[in-house]
């Protein structure tokens, strides 16, 4: 339903652009939501993007578009605009969004724009730009309601109406002491329920959940989700309140992190490549396949070691795919469960031995089930009990080891502070391939005694 | 940091339970957040869960715990409690949470509890239970602020303070007509800004974004995220307002759907199995491996067809792993990009031909790169130009076909309204394995002319 609407928008704007129907276009552009406008811009050539951008009446809407489009479109857009207009648009945007945008620009361009901005705004933007992108400081909103804990509920209401009328997400009132340190929190509703002359400090909640500026954004997001709160305050090293992270940002973080995890596990880098050009996409995917290629070449040399067995018992080759496949699949299961468990907080890296032990047990059970099945196929086909036994044992070994490696590696990576998702794609499967093939030929050679 | 706190809580509660330090326990339990309490309960035996549960003073806190714990713990808990107390707890909970809980119980138990509840509440709960779990109706909150569009801002403020003081998430005021149909929306802030005697209908926004009760929860979540809103109204077929979906539910949906996708793609079912017992986990994972096992047995028969070639050119076997590995990995890349692109809305099923065409092109380019590399290895090892050519061509074919199959299958599944993530795990990789092996031996047999 929604995608239909977007498609109709794109098709009609393209038609109107061809016809040069400026007044119709102006009307459509100015009543379309910024998020839809951004999707529209992604399917238009730069020339048309500029034409439409100039048709936008409100400077706020231009700012929303700046935030919503991908970086390369943003850079193309400001390339064709007078720097003074760019500054006017930036000054109408929330400072955290401006900081995010300027971080994407070359240093000189960003500095040039900052110099043209009013001092108060540009100082705050520069402060925000110092934080790493994916930390609480990098995503926080510097607009929030904070008042001294000594003032009364009535004063608080008056000051909120006067000074904080344009705070974007006014969920909570944070109480601070004379050094601006966070000491309490209360909901706006509490303010109207208590007696007007009650000071904040007598009814505020004092065990405030807060995060430090350098905390990883994923950790921040987990806290907000876990305690079902609408915003979490961000403090610096001395517990001074510097910003808040709101629930709408948390949604973006979860989507981004889940996509990143999935892509890394499949070995396609971290960024979403589908919307990029064929050559760019190829370049991103190429190195991830290299691990798999090297592993395959290594497996080739392993098999070569057993050429003597193979040349006498050709049929051994026919079981290579099933043994590799079973090991590979159970290894993927194990590593996925561990990576996702760590990401969602259902598993803790300190549980490493119980998790790995459990995976090993599961690998052993499933290995016996499928080992017997595949052994029966071998027996049925060749009527050689020793071959059947060798195949059965190879499947059991391959699946147990795969479950062990698949669960161990991401756990160890997490302990070493390497993102476990990276470990889980081509690297683990390739390692498992080599181990499986080696076990299989060793066991077969030993059993059948070639 | 957070996990440390949780661990300290668990360790100290276990120690206090052993010592029977009731008053200390009571103090701790009653100041711990419901989410933390739930995690604690998951690591305690049923007996201790009951002891701690009885120590909770506030009926609301008991309700929060009911919502937070897994279903089996909830069932164990209410098993030991007087039904009248269960009803008291349920009546203190939001009705949508009660509906979610009762859906998990056997029909007679749920009916019994509903009969004991007060009529007004139980009617609403029963209404909510009719909706499918993962639709807008199934996740919506029936508590919202709705007023007739004819009343003035002043009246609206008065009525909100009187009638809607306990609405959980009071972000927006929805305006309805005399038939209760949704006609507009305004923010609570607007109410205080306009002249008190202005009727709602003159300043409310009239193009309200709303969803129908049967809309899939993932679609609802995408809308909320796309337009950065805090709540979306849910309407029935006649556009009557029946509930709202709030931003905190959207977070849960995204986390749930991302985890589901990842698990399905890895072939581990839909539910998170790590926290389940070894045997339950084994049972869930067993059938997903069966596809891979059958595929492997099929590949076995394919290779058997080429026994004549194999027995003369044993070394052909040594390339099986690298050819299967390269095909499998690029196929996983393609299917992951498509599945995730569809899930996040960056790809549209109507773009099937351009997406598949692009993947095929990328598969071909990467196939040529790696085909040449692996062909060189073959040439270096055996100094047989025809073998090198055969290996090179087999890699190119295998990788192109894998990219094609990997992108086609999830697209086709999505078109047929089957969840594309299911298609992407063992099924696609197994199909690619068989195709790769077949291509390889056909090409080799043809080239080297055995």
Contacts between the chains, C-beta under 8 A, distances in Angstrom:
chain1	res1	chain2	res2	distance
A	1	B	219	7.9
A	2	B	219	7.3
A	2	B	222	7.5
A	2	B	223	6.5
A	2	B	226	8.0
A	3	B	345	7.5
A	3	B	348	5.8
A	7	B	348	7.9
A	7	B	350	7.9
A	33	B	227	6.2
A	35	B	226	4.9
A	35	B	227	5.8
A	35	B	228	7.6
A	161	B	192	7.6
A	165	B	189	7.8
A	170	B	189	7.8
A	189	B	165	7.8
A	189	B	170	7.9
A	192	B	161	7.7
A	219	B	1	7.9
A	219	B	2	7.4
A	222	B	2	7.6
A	223	B	2	6.5
A	224	B	251	7.6
A	225	B	248	7.9
A	225	B	251	5.0
A	225	B	252	7.2
A	225	B	255	6.8
A	226	B	2	8.0
A	226	B	35	5.0
A	227	B	33	6.2
A	227	B	35	5.8
A	228	B	35	7.6
A	228	B	248	5.2
A	230	B	247	7.6
A	230	B	248	7.4
A	247	B	230	7.6
A	247	B	247	5.0
A	247	B	248	6.5
A	247	B	251	7.0
A	248	B	225	7.9
A	248	B	228	5.2
A	248	B	230	7.4
A	248	B	247	6.5
A	250	B	251	6.0
A	251	B	224	7.6
A	251	B	225	5.0
A	251	B	247	7.0
A	251	B	250	6.0
A	251	B	251	5.7
A	251	B	254	6.3
A	252	B	225	7.2
A	254	B	251	6.3
A	254	B	254	5.0
A	254	B	255	5.8
A	254	B	258	7.1
A	255	B	225	6.8
A	255	B	254	5.8
A	255	B	258	7.6
A	255	B	344	6.6
A	258	B	254	7.1
A	258	B	255	7.6
A	258	B	258	3.4
A	258	B	259	7.9
A	258	B	261	8.0
A	258	B	262	7.5
A	259	B	258	7.9
A	259	B	340	5.8
A	259	B	344	6.2
A	261	B	258	8.0
A	261	B	262	7.0
A	262	B	258	7.5
A	262	B	261	7.0
A	262	B	262	5.8
A	262	B	265	7.4
A	262	B	336	6.1
A	262	B	340	5.3
A	263	B	336	6.6
A	263	B	337	7.7
A	263	B	340	6.8
A	265	B	262	7.4
A	265	B	336	7.7
A	266	B	265	8.0
A	266	B	332	5.1
A	266	B	333	5.5
A	266	B	335	8.0
A	266	B	336	3.5
A	266	B	337	7.7
A	267	B	329	6.3
A	267	B	332	7.2
A	267	B	333	6.1
A	268	B	333	4.8
A	268	B	336	6.2
A	268	B	337	6.1
A	272	B	337	7.7
A	272	B	340	7.3
A	272	B	341	7.1
A	272	B	344	7.6
A	272	B	346	6.2
A	273	B	337	6.4
A	274	B	337	4.9
A	274	B	338	7.5
A	274	B	341	4.7
A	274	B	346	6.2
A	274	B	347	5.9
A	274	B	355	7.2
A	275	B	346	6.0
A	278	B	358	5.7
A	278	B	361	5.2
A	278	B	362	5.8
A	278	B	365	7.5
A	281	B	358	7.5
A	281	B	362	5.8
A	282	B	362	5.1
A	282	B	365	5.1
A	282	B	366	6.1
A	285	B	330	7.5
A	285	B	333	5.7
A	285	B	362	6.8
A	285	B	366	6.6
A	286	B	366	6.2
A	286	B	369	6.7
A	288	B	329	7.7
A	288	B	333	7.3
A	289	B	326	6.7
A	289	B	329	5.6
A	289	B	330	6.3
A	289	B	333	7.8
A	289	B	366	6.3
A	289	B	370	6.5
A	292	B	325	4.9
A	292	B	326	6.1
A	292	B	328	7.9
A	292	B	329	4.4
A	293	B	322	6.9
A	293	B	325	7.6
A	293	B	326	6.2
A	293	B	370	5.5
A	293	B	373	6.6
A	293	B	374	6.9
A	295	B	321	8.0
A	295	B	322	7.9
A	295	B	325	6.3
A	296	B	321	5.3
A	296	B	322	2.6
A	296	B	323	7.4
A	296	B	325	4.4
A	296	B	326	6.4
A	296	B	374	7.3
A	297	B	322	6.0
A	297	B	374	7.0
A	297	B	377	5.6
A	299	B	318	8.0
A	299	B	321	3.8
A	299	B	322	6.4
A	299	B	325	7.6
A	300	B	318	4.7
A	300	B	319	6.1
A	300	B	321	6.8
A	300	B	322	5.7
A	300	B	377	7.2
A	300	B	381	8.0
A	301	B	318	7.9
A	303	B	317	6.1
A	303	B	318	4.1
A	303	B	320	7.8
A	303	B	321	7.2
A	304	B	315	7.3
A	304	B	318	5.2
A	304	B	381	7.7
A	307	B	314	6.0
A	307	B	315	7.0
A	307	B	318	7.9
A	310	B	314	4.7
A	310	B	317	5.7
A	311	B	311	7.9
A	311	B	314	4.4
A	314	B	307	6.0
A	314	B	310	4.7
A	314	B	311	4.4
A	314	B	314	6.8
A	314	B	317	7.9
A	315	B	304	7.3
A	315	B	307	7.0
A	316	B	317	7.7
A	317	B	303	6.1
A	317	B	310	5.7
A	317	B	314	7.9
A	317	B	316	7.7
A	317	B	317	3.6
A	317	B	320	6.8
A	318	B	299	8.0
A	318	B	300	4.7
A	318	B	301	7.9
A	318	B	303	4.1
A	318	B	304	5.2
A	318	B	307	7.8
A	319	B	300	6.1
A	320	B	303	7.8
A	320	B	317	6.7
A	320	B	320	4.8
A	320	B	321	6.6
A	321	B	295	8.0
A	321	B	296	5.3
A	321	B	299	3.8
A	321	B	300	6.8
A	321	B	303	7.2
A	321	B	320	6.6
A	321	B	324	6.1
A	321	B	433	5.6
A	321	B	434	7.9
A	321	B	437	5.9
A	322	B	293	6.9
A	322	B	295	8.0
A	322	B	296	2.7
A	322	B	297	6.0
A	322	B	299	6.5
A	322	B	300	5.7
A	323	B	296	7.5
A	324	B	321	6.2
A	324	B	324	6.4
A	325	B	292	4.9
A	325	B	293	7.6
A	325	B	295	6.4
A	325	B	296	4.4
A	325	B	299	7.6
A	325	B	429	7.7
A	325	B	430	6.6
A	325	B	433	5.9
A	326	B	289	6.7
A	326	B	292	6.1
A	326	B	293	6.3
A	326	B	296	6.4
A	328	B	292	7.9
A	328	B	328	7.3
A	328	B	429	7.7
A	329	B	267	6.3
A	329	B	288	7.7
A	329	B	289	5.7
A	329	B	292	4.4
A	329	B	426	5.6
A	329	B	429	7.5
A	330	B	285	7.6
A	330	B	289	6.3
A	332	B	266	5.0
A	332	B	267	7.1
A	332	B	425	8.0
A	333	B	266	5.5
A	333	B	267	6.1
A	333	B	268	4.8
A	333	B	285	5.7
A	333	B	288	7.4
A	333	B	289	7.8
A	335	B	266	7.9
A	336	B	262	6.1
A	336	B	263	6.6
A	336	B	265	7.7
A	336	B	266	3.5
A	336	B	268	6.2
A	337	B	263	7.6
A	337	B	266	7.7
A	337	B	268	6.1
A	337	B	272	7.7
A	337	B	273	6.4
A	337	B	274	5.0
A	338	B	274	7.5
A	340	B	259	5.8
A	340	B	262	5.3
A	340	B	263	6.8
A	340	B	272	7.3
A	341	B	272	7.2
A	341	B	274	4.7
A	344	B	255	6.6
A	344	B	259	6.2
A	344	B	272	7.6
A	345	B	3	7.5
A	346	B	272	6.2
A	346	B	274	6.2
A	346	B	275	6.0
A	347	B	274	5.9
A	348	B	3	5.8
A	348	B	7	7.9
A	350	B	7	7.9
A	355	B	274	7.2
A	358	B	274	8.0
A	358	B	278	5.7
A	358	B	281	7.5
A	361	B	278	5.2
A	362	B	278	5.9
A	362	B	281	5.8
A	362	B	282	5.1
A	362	B	285	6.9
A	365	B	278	7.5
A	365	B	282	5.1
A	366	B	282	6.2
A	366	B	285	6.6
A	366	B	286	6.3
A	366	B	289	6.3
A	369	B	286	6.8
A	370	B	289	6.5
A	370	B	293	5.4
A	373	B	293	6.6
A	374	B	293	6.9
A	374	B	296	7.3
A	374	B	297	7.0
A	377	B	297	5.6
A	377	B	300	7.2
A	381	B	304	7.7
A	425	B	332	8.0
A	426	B	329	5.6
A	429	B	325	7.6
A	429	B	328	7.7
A	429	B	329	7.5
A	430	B	325	6.6
A	433	B	321	5.6
A	433	B	325	5.9
A	434	B	321	7.9
A	437	B	321	5.9
